Amino acid sequence: MATQPQSQDSAAVGTGWNFDNSYARLPETLFVRLNPIPVRESRLVVFNRALAEFLGLNADALAGEGGAAIFAGNRIPEGAEPLAQAYAGHQFGYFSILGDGRAILLGEQVTPRGERLDIQFKGSGRTPFSRRGDGRAALGPMLREYIISEAMNGFGIPTTRSLAVVTTGEPVFRETPQTGAILTRVAASHIRFGTFEYLAAQGDRNTIRVLADYTLRRHYPDLDKTENPYLALLRAVLERQASLVAKWLHVGFIHGVMNTDNMTLSGETIDYGPCAFMDAYDPETVFSSIDKDRRYAYGNQPQIAQWNLSRFAETLLPLIAPDQKTAVTLAQEAISSFSEIFERAWLAGMRAKIGLFNEKAPDKSLIQELLSCMHKNQADYTNTFRDLASERLPDAPVFQDPAFQSWHERWMARLSEQADSREESRVLMQARNPAVIPRNHKVEEALEAAVERNDLSVMNRLVEVLSRPYESSPEHAEYCLPPEPSERVYQTFCGT
C-alpha cells in the first residue's frame, strides 16, 4: 500500500487502541517527541493475533492493510504520543550514551485487565539518538526476535513479546542489501538500568528521583510506602533479575548482549539480537559474533547480572541515604546478596529438572556432578534432562559413562528419600524440561525460508511447536534433534 499521511488516525479507534501514556508525562530530558519516519510500502508479515486479543485490540481490523500502515508508522493511532527514549549503558563493560536510535515508543496500551504495556516500534527510522545509524532494521533479525520472544513466553520466562512484523518496501544496507522491516514490541516497560545511568551521567538527581518514584508506582507499588523505598527498589529489581537469569540457565539460553541498556527494571528479557540456545552443555558457550572476549558466555551470565546491578545501584546512592558512606554500605549489602538469591532460584529450578520436590544439602553437588558428566561427554543439554524423565534411557554416550552410572545410583537413592513417587517425579521433570527449544539451526532454517524464498510456513510451524515446548509428540521429533555437524551454527549476529 502507498505511504499514508501521518496524522492521528481517528479510524483506528475501532481497532481497540486504549492509550494512556504516563511515560510521556515525565520530564522531557528522558525522551524526544517525534513520529516514526513513513515507509514506502507496508506489508504485514507477522501478526500475533492471540497477543492482540490479550491487549484488547480488534485483531480482525488490524490483520489487513490498515494494520500494516499502523505497524509501519505510516498511520498514528489516536491517543498515541510517539517518542524516542534517552538512555545510556555499559556495553561490554564500557559506558556509552545511547538512546532509541531506531525505535519509537508509540505509547502505553491499557488492556481490558487493566495492565499497562508499552507498544514500541523497532526499525522505525532515524532519531536524534541514531548517531551514524540508519534507524532501520532488516527482516531477518526482526523475525528472529519474534521467534525467540514467543519461545520464551512458551517457557514461562518473563519476556517482551512481538505483536507484528511488517516489511517497508525499502532496502537496508548491512554487509549486503536486505529487506527492510519494523517489529512492534510489547513490554511491561522500557525502563532500563541505562535509563538511570543516563540521568546519573548528567548529575540530574531530581529526575533520578522522579524516575525512581515512577518505576515504583508502575512496577513495585507495594514498596512505595516502605521505610526506604529506593533501597527496596534495588532489592526488588535484584531479586527479579536473579530469578530471570536462573530461568535462562534452566533452558540453556544465552542472551549475548547483557549490556546495562538491555536489563529492564520490570525484570523482563529484552533485546533478542545475537542470542542463542545451547546444544551441547558447555558453560563457556558463546554464539555472539561481537562478544570477542566471551564476556557474556552462558556460565558468566549470573556474574554479569550482578555487575550490571552494581551499576544500577550506583545511580540510586543519592536516594538511598543522604550520607554517601551509609548509602554505599546499604547498596553493597544488597548487591552482595545476589549470589545467594540467584543460587536459591537456580537450585530450585534444577531440583525440579531432576524430579526433586524437597531440599537436601547434597543436592547442589548432585546437580553439579551431572553437569560435569554432561560437559565431559558433550551431551545435549535439553535432551539429556528430557531423557532422564523417560521410562528408559536411550543409548547415548553420556549414559554409558561410568561416571554417569555412579551418578544415577546417587540420584535413585535421592529420589527414594522423598515421599513422592517415581511417577510423580517423572511428571514434574516433563513439566520443567522442555522437549523443544528454538535450536539455532532450526531458527536459521526458518529465517532463510522466510527471507530468501518468502516462505513463512517453516517459521509458522516452528513458532507453533514452540508455543507448547513441554509437549512431546512424534510429529515434533525433528525439532528435538541436535544439529548435524554441517548444521551447527557457530555465530549469531546483531541486527544493527
VMD Tcl script that draws the C-alpha trace (Angstrom):
set ca {
  {0.00 0.00 0.00}
  {1.13 3.59 -0.55}
  {2.54 5.76 2.21}
  {-0.22 7.32 4.32}
  {-0.15 10.79 5.86}
  {1.00 10.74 9.49}
  {-1.97 12.18 11.26}
  {-3.77 10.97 14.36}
  {-5.94 8.28 12.83}
  {-9.46 8.54 14.27}
  {-10.43 5.48 12.21}
  {-8.05 3.48 14.41}
  {-10.46 3.89 17.34}
  {-12.30 0.80 16.10}
  {-9.08 -1.19 16.32}
  {-9.16 -1.10 20.12}
  {-6.24 1.14 20.97}
  {-6.54 2.41 24.54}
  {-3.53 4.59 25.18}
  {-2.67 6.29 28.46}
  {0.92 7.48 28.15}
  {2.33 8.03 31.61}
  {5.99 7.99 30.48}
  {5.28 10.89 28.14}
  {4.29 12.93 31.21}
  {7.73 12.57 32.79}
  {10.42 15.27 32.39}
  {11.35 15.64 28.74}
  {15.03 15.10 29.44}
  {14.07 11.41 29.29}
  {12.88 11.44 25.68}
  {12.43 13.28 22.42}
  {8.97 13.54 20.87}
  {8.87 12.53 17.21}
  {6.94 10.33 14.81}
  {8.25 7.26 13.02}
  {9.53 8.01 9.53}
  {6.95 6.86 6.93}
  {7.91 3.95 4.71}
  {7.35 3.32 1.04}
  {5.12 0.25 1.16}
  {3.96 -1.50 4.33}
  {3.16 -5.21 4.19}
  {2.15 -7.30 7.20}
  {4.38 -10.36 7.50}
  {3.62 -11.45 11.09}
  {0.60 -10.63 13.19}
  {0.27 -12.15 16.65}
  {-3.49 -12.46 16.93}
  {-3.51 -14.02 20.40}
  {-1.37 -11.21 21.78}
  {-3.51 -8.61 20.00}
  {-6.63 -10.01 21.63}
  {-4.94 -10.05 25.05}
  {-4.11 -6.37 24.55}
  {-7.77 -5.63 23.84}
  {-7.18 -4.92 20.16}
  {-9.53 -5.78 17.31}
  {-7.43 -8.45 15.61}
  {-9.62 -8.63 12.53}
  {-9.34 -4.89 11.95}
  {-5.54 -4.94 12.33}
  {-4.83 -8.03 10.25}
  {-5.06 -6.22 6.92}
  {-3.69 -3.14 5.17}
  {-4.89 -0.77 7.87}
  {-2.93 -2.68 10.49}
  {0.13 -2.79 8.25}
  {0.03 1.00 7.93}
  {-0.16 1.40 11.71}
  {2.64 -1.08 12.43}
  {4.84 0.63 9.85}
  {4.31 4.02 11.45}
  {2.51 5.42 8.40}
  {-0.61 5.97 10.50}
  {-0.52 7.00 14.14}
  {-3.44 5.68 16.21}
  {-5.44 8.23 18.11}
  {-4.11 8.61 21.64}
  {-0.54 7.62 20.80}
  {2.27 10.03 21.73}
  {5.34 8.75 19.85}
  {8.74 9.39 21.40}
  {12.31 8.10 21.39}
  {13.66 7.32 24.85}
  {17.01 8.54 26.12}
  {19.28 6.13 27.99}
  {22.91 5.17 28.40}
  {24.57 1.85 29.07}
  {27.68 -0.13 29.76}
  {28.23 -2.03 26.52}
  {30.69 -4.88 27.03}
  {31.89 -3.03 30.12}
  {32.33 0.42 28.52}
  {30.00 3.32 29.24}
  {28.20 5.00 26.32}
  {25.38 7.49 25.88}
  {22.82 5.70 23.73}
  {19.07 6.20 23.35}
  {16.50 4.83 20.92}
  {18.46 5.09 17.70}
  {15.98 3.03 15.70}
  {12.98 2.70 17.99}
  {9.90 4.73 18.81}
  {7.68 4.23 21.85}
  {4.20 4.60 20.39}
  {2.51 4.71 23.78}
  {1.11 2.60 26.60}
  {-1.81 0.31 25.90}
  {-4.07 -0.34 28.87}
  {-5.50 -3.84 28.46}
  {-9.02 -4.98 29.41}
  {-7.45 -6.43 32.58}
  {-6.00 -3.05 33.49}
  {-2.39 -3.90 32.66}
  {-0.24 -1.13 31.23}
  {2.06 -2.26 28.40}
  {4.45 -0.36 26.16}
  {3.93 -0.53 22.41}
  {7.24 0.14 20.68}
  {8.38 0.13 17.06}
  {11.84 -1.21 16.30}
  {13.35 -0.19 12.96}
  {11.13 2.86 12.55}
  {13.75 5.29 11.26}
  {16.37 7.74 12.41}
  {16.06 9.63 15.69}
  {18.30 12.18 17.44}
  {19.98 9.16 19.10}
  {20.85 7.35 15.86}
  {24.42 8.66 15.65}
  {25.67 7.20 12.34}
  {22.95 4.54 12.10}
  {20.16 4.45 9.56}
  {17.47 3.81 12.16}
  {16.15 0.85 10.22}
  {16.04 -2.92 10.70}
  {16.28 -5.92 8.41}
  {13.59 -8.56 8.14}
  {15.70 -11.50 9.36}
  {16.58 -10.09 12.80}
  {13.02 -8.88 13.37}
  {11.62 -12.33 12.61}
  {14.28 -13.81 14.87}
  {13.07 -11.64 17.76}
  {9.52 -12.79 17.07}
  {10.52 -16.46 17.17}
  {12.68 -16.27 20.28}
  {10.40 -13.99 22.29}
  {7.43 -16.27 21.61}
  {9.54 -19.27 22.64}
  {10.50 -17.56 25.90}
  {6.85 -16.83 26.54}
  {6.10 -20.51 25.94}
  {8.71 -21.44 28.55}
  {7.02 -19.12 31.04}
  {10.07 -16.85 31.24}
  {9.38 -13.09 31.64}
  {9.88 -11.52 28.23}
  {8.91 -8.78 25.88}
  {6.55 -10.00 23.15}
  {6.25 -9.40 19.42}
  {2.90 -8.14 18.14}
  {3.72 -7.66 14.46}
  {6.42 -7.51 11.81}
  {5.95 -5.50 8.62}
  {8.19 -5.03 5.64}
  {8.79 -1.47 4.47}
  {9.31 -1.80 0.72}
  {12.75 -0.26 1.25}
  {16.15 -1.99 1.45}
  {18.51 -1.66 4.38}
  {22.23 -1.97 3.85}
  {24.39 -4.07 6.13}
  {27.07 -6.27 4.55}
  {24.58 -6.70 1.71}
  {21.23 -5.10 0.85}
  {18.44 -6.66 2.92}
  {14.68 -6.38 3.13}
  {13.66 -3.57 5.49}
  {11.25 -4.37 8.31}
  {9.74 -2.97 11.51}
  {8.91 -5.01 14.62}
  {6.19 -3.98 17.07}
  {7.37 -4.93 20.54}
  {5.20 -5.18 23.65}
  {6.83 -4.75 27.06}
  {5.89 -4.12 30.67}
  {8.03 -1.02 30.15}
  {11.29 0.02 28.53}
  {12.82 1.47 31.70}
  {16.37 0.17 31.72}
  {19.33 0.25 34.07}
  {20.77 2.51 31.38}
  {17.88 4.96 31.75}
  {19.07 5.69 35.28}
  {22.69 5.74 34.13}
  {21.80 8.41 31.57}
  {20.48 10.71 34.28}
  {23.35 9.94 36.65}
  {25.87 10.85 33.96}
  {24.24 14.29 33.80}
  {24.17 14.64 37.56}
  {20.38 15.04 37.37}
  {19.42 13.83 40.84}
  {15.96 15.40 40.72}
  {14.94 13.43 37.63}
  {16.52 10.25 39.01}
  {14.13 10.60 41.95}
  {11.20 11.27 39.62}
  {12.07 8.21 37.52}
  {12.57 6.03 40.61}
  {9.20 7.12 42.01}
  {7.59 6.42 38.63}
  {9.19 2.96 38.50}
  {7.93 2.17 41.98}
  {4.38 3.21 41.08}
  {4.41 1.32 37.80}
  {6.19 -1.91 38.74}
  {6.52 -2.12 42.52}
  {3.57 -0.23 44.06}
  {3.73 -2.23 47.30}
  {7.19 -0.77 48.03}
  {6.21 2.87 47.76}
  {5.41 3.21 51.47}
  {8.37 1.26 52.85}
  {10.87 2.95 55.16}
  {13.48 3.23 52.37}
  {11.63 2.73 49.08}
  {14.73 3.27 46.92}
  {16.74 0.58 48.71}
  {13.65 -1.64 48.49}
  {13.53 -0.91 44.74}
  {17.14 -2.04 44.35}
  {16.46 -5.24 46.26}
  {13.27 -5.99 44.31}
  {14.94 -5.45 40.94}
  {17.85 -7.62 42.09}
  {15.50 -10.44 43.05}
  {13.70 -10.30 39.70}
  {16.97 -10.33 37.77}
  {18.32 -13.24 39.81}
  {15.16 -15.21 39.10}
  {15.23 -14.26 35.41}
  {18.84 -15.30 34.81}
  {18.27 -18.57 36.68}
  {15.38 -19.30 34.32}
  {17.64 -18.55 31.33}
  {20.16 -21.10 32.55}
  {17.47 -23.70 33.13}
  {16.64 -23.76 29.40}
  {20.17 -23.18 28.07}
  {19.56 -19.60 26.91}
  {22.47 -17.24 26.18}
  {21.44 -13.60 25.89}
  {24.54 -12.48 24.01}
  {24.36 -8.73 24.77}
  {23.83 -8.36 28.53}
  {24.67 -4.68 28.47}
  {23.09 -2.47 31.12}
  {20.81 -0.93 28.49}
  {19.41 -4.43 27.91}
  {18.34 -5.04 31.51}
  {14.92 -3.80 32.50}
  {13.55 -2.61 35.82}
  {10.49 -4.81 35.20}
  {12.60 -7.99 35.09}
  {11.70 -8.97 31.54}
  {14.07 -10.39 28.94}
  {14.64 -7.72 26.31}
  {16.62 -7.46 23.06}
  {16.94 -10.70 21.12}
  {19.93 -9.77 18.98}
  {22.75 -12.34 18.91}
  {21.04 -14.60 21.46}
  {21.01 -18.39 21.07}
  {20.28 -21.65 22.85}
  {22.99 -24.07 23.84}
  {23.05 -27.54 22.29}
  {25.93 -29.47 23.90}
  {26.44 -28.42 27.51}
  {29.43 -26.17 28.00}
  {29.42 -23.21 30.42}
  {31.78 -21.29 28.13}
  {29.42 -21.41 25.15}
  {29.23 -18.13 23.21}
  {27.46 -17.52 19.90}
  {27.52 -13.73 19.57}
  {29.87 -12.53 16.85}
  {30.51 -9.31 18.79}
  {31.38 -10.99 22.11}
  {35.06 -11.41 21.30}
  {36.16 -11.84 24.93}
  {33.36 -14.28 25.86}
  {32.10 -11.77 28.42}
  {28.51 -12.97 28.09}
  {29.13 -16.71 27.87}
  {26.39 -19.00 29.20}
  {28.08 -19.58 32.55}
  {29.05 -15.92 33.04}
  {25.51 -14.56 32.94}
  {24.87 -14.59 36.73}
  {28.08 -12.67 37.45}
  {27.33 -10.17 34.67}
  {23.84 -9.61 36.06}
  {25.37 -8.81 39.45}
  {27.90 -6.45 37.83}
  {25.11 -4.67 35.96}
  {23.08 -4.38 39.15}
  {26.06 -2.68 40.77}
  {25.97 -0.04 38.03}
  {22.25 0.47 38.66}
  {22.84 0.69 42.41}
  {25.38 3.47 41.88}
  {22.69 5.65 40.30}
  {20.44 5.27 43.36}
  {23.03 6.15 46.00}
  {21.84 9.76 46.49}
  {18.32 8.43 47.08}
  {19.22 5.52 49.36}
  {20.80 7.75 52.02}
  {21.93 11.39 52.26}
  {25.31 10.26 53.61}
  {27.29 8.65 50.80}
  {29.16 6.22 53.05}
  {25.91 4.94 54.51}
  {24.35 4.70 51.03}
  {27.31 2.72 49.69}
  {27.20 0.31 52.65}
  {23.48 -0.34 52.20}
  {23.82 -0.79 48.44}
  {26.79 -3.13 48.80}
  {24.87 -5.25 51.29}
  {22.04 -5.56 48.78}
  {24.33 -6.38 45.85}
  {26.27 -8.95 47.88}
  {23.01 -10.85 48.46}
  {22.66 -11.54 44.72}
  {24.76 -14.72 44.68}
  {22.70 -16.36 47.41}
  {19.38 -15.28 45.88}
  {20.45 -16.45 42.43}
  {21.73 -19.80 43.68}
  {18.50 -20.41 45.56}
  {16.47 -19.73 42.40}
  {18.84 -21.77 40.21}
  {18.87 -24.74 42.60}
  {15.08 -24.72 42.91}
  {14.74 -24.99 39.14}
  {17.49 -27.60 38.82}
  {15.96 -29.72 41.56}
  {12.71 -29.74 39.61}
  {14.60 -30.65 36.43}
  {15.78 -33.88 38.12}
  {12.46 -34.60 39.84}
  {13.14 -33.41 43.38}
  {10.28 -31.96 45.38}
  {12.18 -31.17 48.57}
  {15.56 -29.75 49.52}
  {18.62 -31.51 50.91}
  {22.11 -30.13 51.40}
  {23.86 -32.54 48.97}
  {21.56 -31.56 46.05}
  {23.96 -28.93 44.71}
  {26.82 -31.42 44.38}
  {24.43 -33.96 42.84}
  {23.43 -31.45 40.16}
  {26.99 -30.30 39.53}
  {28.16 -33.88 39.15}
  {25.57 -34.46 36.43}
  {26.55 -31.25 34.64}
  {30.24 -32.21 34.77}
  {29.44 -35.56 33.21}
  {27.38 -33.85 30.51}
  {30.20 -31.42 29.79}
  {32.79 -34.19 29.50}
  {30.59 -36.13 27.07}
  {29.38 -33.08 25.10}
  {25.85 -34.18 25.93}
  {22.91 -32.22 24.59}
  {21.65 -30.03 27.42}
  {17.95 -30.13 26.57}
  {17.69 -33.77 25.57}
  {19.73 -35.15 28.48}
  {17.33 -33.74 31.04}
  {14.33 -34.76 28.98}
  {15.72 -38.29 28.60}
  {16.13 -38.61 32.37}
  {12.36 -38.32 32.64}
  {11.76 -41.17 30.19}
  {10.97 -44.77 31.15}
  {14.19 -45.99 29.59}
  {17.39 -44.09 28.93}
  {18.42 -44.00 25.26}
  {21.75 -45.28 24.01}
  {23.71 -42.03 24.27}
  {27.42 -41.72 25.17}
  {26.72 -39.74 28.33}
  {24.57 -42.54 29.73}
  {27.28 -45.14 29.08}
  {29.89 -43.21 31.03}
  {30.77 -44.95 34.35}
  {30.66 -41.51 35.97}
  {27.03 -41.18 34.92}
  {26.17 -44.65 36.15}
  {27.63 -43.75 39.53}
  {25.64 -40.52 39.49}
  {22.48 -42.42 38.51}
  {22.76 -44.58 41.62}
  {23.08 -41.48 43.79}
  {20.09 -39.94 42.03}
  {17.92 -43.02 42.52}
  {18.81 -43.07 46.20}
  {17.96 -39.37 46.49}
  {14.59 -39.86 44.79}
  {13.77 -42.66 47.22}
  {14.26 -40.26 50.14}
  {11.17 -38.25 49.23}
  {7.57 -39.24 49.78}
  {6.62 -38.55 46.17}
  {6.54 -41.49 43.79}
  {8.90 -42.03 40.87}
  {5.99 -41.35 38.53}
  {5.28 -38.03 40.25}
  {8.94 -37.12 39.79}
  {8.72 -38.02 36.12}
  {5.66 -35.77 35.67}
  {7.49 -32.92 37.39}
  {10.53 -33.38 35.15}
  {8.44 -33.40 32.00}
  {6.79 -30.16 33.14}
  {10.13 -28.44 33.83}
  {12.30 -29.77 31.00}
  {11.26 -28.57 27.54}
  {11.10 -31.15 24.79}
  {11.62 -28.43 22.20}
  {13.77 -25.29 22.19}
  {14.41 -22.88 19.31}
  {17.53 -24.68 18.19}
  {19.80 -22.39 16.25}
  {19.82 -24.45 13.06}
  {16.01 -24.64 13.03}
  {15.74 -20.88 13.58}
  {18.18 -20.24 10.74}
  {16.25 -22.65 8.52}
  {13.04 -20.75 9.22}
  {14.65 -17.36 8.61}
  {16.23 -18.46 5.36}
  {12.90 -19.72 4.06}
  {11.14 -16.51 5.07}
  {13.76 -14.02 3.89}
  {15.19 -15.74 0.83}
  {12.10 -17.55 -0.50}
  {9.22 -15.57 1.02}
  {8.04 -18.84 2.60}
  {6.65 -18.22 6.08}
  {5.36 -21.75 6.58}
  {8.63 -23.03 8.08}
  {8.68 -20.23 10.65}
  {4.99 -20.51 11.45}
  {5.34 -24.23 12.10}
  {8.34 -23.64 14.34}
  {6.53 -20.97 16.36}
  {3.50 -23.26 16.69}
  {5.67 -26.06 18.10}
  {7.48 -23.65 20.43}
  {4.17 -22.40 21.83}
  {3.88 -25.79 23.61}
  {7.53 -26.59 24.37}
  {6.89 -29.11 27.13}
  {4.73 -31.37 24.99}
  {6.36 -34.39 23.41}
  {4.93 -35.57 20.11}
  {6.21 -37.81 17.31}
  {5.29 -35.04 14.85}
  {7.75 -32.73 16.63}
  {10.66 -35.15 16.55}
  {12.69 -33.15 14.02}
  {12.64 -30.13 16.35}
  {14.17 -32.18 19.17}
  {17.23 -33.36 17.27}
  {20.60 -31.69 17.88}
  {22.19 -30.29 14.74}
  {24.32 -32.43 12.50}
  {27.91 -31.15 12.16}
  {27.00 -29.47 8.87}
  {24.01 -27.74 10.50}
  {25.79 -26.26 13.50}
  {25.53 -22.52 13.98}
  {28.72 -21.12 15.45}
  {27.90 -17.41 15.37}
  {24.84 -15.23 15.68}
  {24.76 -11.58 14.70}
  {23.30 -8.34 15.99}
  {20.79 -6.76 13.62}
  {22.14 -3.21 13.82}
}
mol new
graphics top color blue
foreach p $ca { graphics top sphere $p radius 0.5 }
foreach p [lrange $ca 0 end-1] q [lrange $ca 1 end] { graphics top cylinder $p $q radius 0.2 }
display resetview
